[in-house]
Amino acid sequence: MDDNRKIIIRHISRDAGTGAAEERTVHISPVRRWLLYLLLVPGIVILAALGMFFFAVFLGLFAIAAAGFWLRLWWLRRKLQQSVAAAEGEYQVIEDAEIIEMRSDKTESK
């Protein structure tokens, strides 16, 4: 009845001297199979929870980086729009300018 649900492992090895193949069959009892399930299921659940945790951390860090990148682009776009608005205002071209140099009367003593 339980023959269809058996786990059968075959191990084939070769003799180094003769090269003849030797086959051994290992049968796993139902008790060992359930013990294996009892160990694997909590392990898989723990690994899945850790995977979700690290994915959530990665997603949060990605969201913070994306928000910082978006904020930087918004700031640069705002500065660009301000400079374009300043350039479109009224202005005058100065063709002749005089440079005035201002000096103080204080002399430096050494």
JOWO-V270917 format. One record per pair of residues at least 4 apart in sequence whose C-alpha atoms are under 7 Angstrom apart, sorted by the first residue. I is the first residue (numbers start at 1). J is the second residue. Records with the same first field share a line. If there is no record, write none. Layout:
# JOWO-V270917
I->J / J
This chain:
# JOWO-V270917
2->6
7->27 / 28
8->25 / 26 / 27 / 28
9->25 / 26 / 27
10->23 / 24 / 25 / 26
11->23 / 24 / 25
12->21 / 22 / 23 / 24
13->21 / 22 / 23
14->19 / 20 / 21 / 22
15->19 / 20 / 21
28->32 / 33
29->33
30->34
31->35
32->36
33->37
34->38
35->39
36->40
37->41
39->43
40->44
41->45
42->46
43->47
44->48
45->49
46->50
47->51
48->52
49->53
50->54
51->55
52->56
53->57
54->58
55->59
56->60
57->61
58->62
59->63
60->64
61->65
62->66
63->67
64->68
65->69
66->70
67->71
68->72
69->73
70->74
71->75
72->76
73->77
74->78
75->79
76->80
77->81
78->82
79->83
80->84
81->85
82->86
83->87
84->88
85->89
